[in-house]
Amino acid sequence: MWEHVASRSHKPEKIFPFGPNADEVLMFGTVSYGLKNRKSNEITWAARAYLVKDGAEWKMDYYQVYLNDAAQNASK
């Protein structure tokens, strides 16, 4: 899936906390792809993540992304 991708930039637009301690979130945003053939594309994505506290910081313990791989089709 990633053989045609040279770079990517994720832009979260919305984050929805869930769970008794709000340590599970759903996210929605866009990702911009720079392809190895010098083309570019932007698509939407969604993700689910579990957060854990590590000292004073929150970190992702689990992260699952849902996206359409149409961005890579632009490279063909």
N, C-alpha and C positions, 0 to 999 in steps of 0.2 A: 504494500500500500504506500510506503514512503519512498520508494526508489526514485520517484520523479520530483520530490520536494527538496528544495534547497534551504528554505527558511519558512517559519510560521510565527504569527503573532496573534495571541488570544486576547480578546477584549470582552470580559464578562460584563453583561448589561444588567442582569438581575440575579440576586441570590435570595433564595427562599429557605429560611431556617425551619427545621422540623425536629420533633422529638422532645421528650420531657426536659432535657437540658439544652436543647437547640444545638446539639453536636452533630446532627445530620443535616446536610443542605442539598438542595437542588439548585443548579445554576443554568443560566441561559446566556448565550452571547454569540459573537462572531469570531471567526478565525480567518486571517489573511494568509494566503500561501504565496510564496515566491517559488516558482518552479524552475527546474534546471534548464528548461528550454527558453528561459527569460520571460515567460508568460506569468500572469498572476491571476488569482481568483480569491473570492471571499464567500464563505458559506456560514450558515448558522450551525450551532452545536448546542447540546444540552449535556449536563453531567450530574452525577450523584457523588457525594463525598461524605466521609465520616471524619470528623475533626477530633484531635486530642490535644490536651494542654501539655506543653513541654516547658516547664518553668513559667516564664511570663509570655511565651509565644504559643499561638495556635498553629498546629501543623495538620496536614492531611494524612490520615492513617490509611484511607482507602479512597480511590478515585476511579470512576468508571465513566467514560465519555461515549456519547451517542452522536454520530454524525453521518452525513451522506458523503461518500467518497467521490462525489462528482467533481471536486476540485482537481483531483488527479486525472480525470478524464480530459481536462483541458490540455494536458500535456501530450496527448496522442494525436 
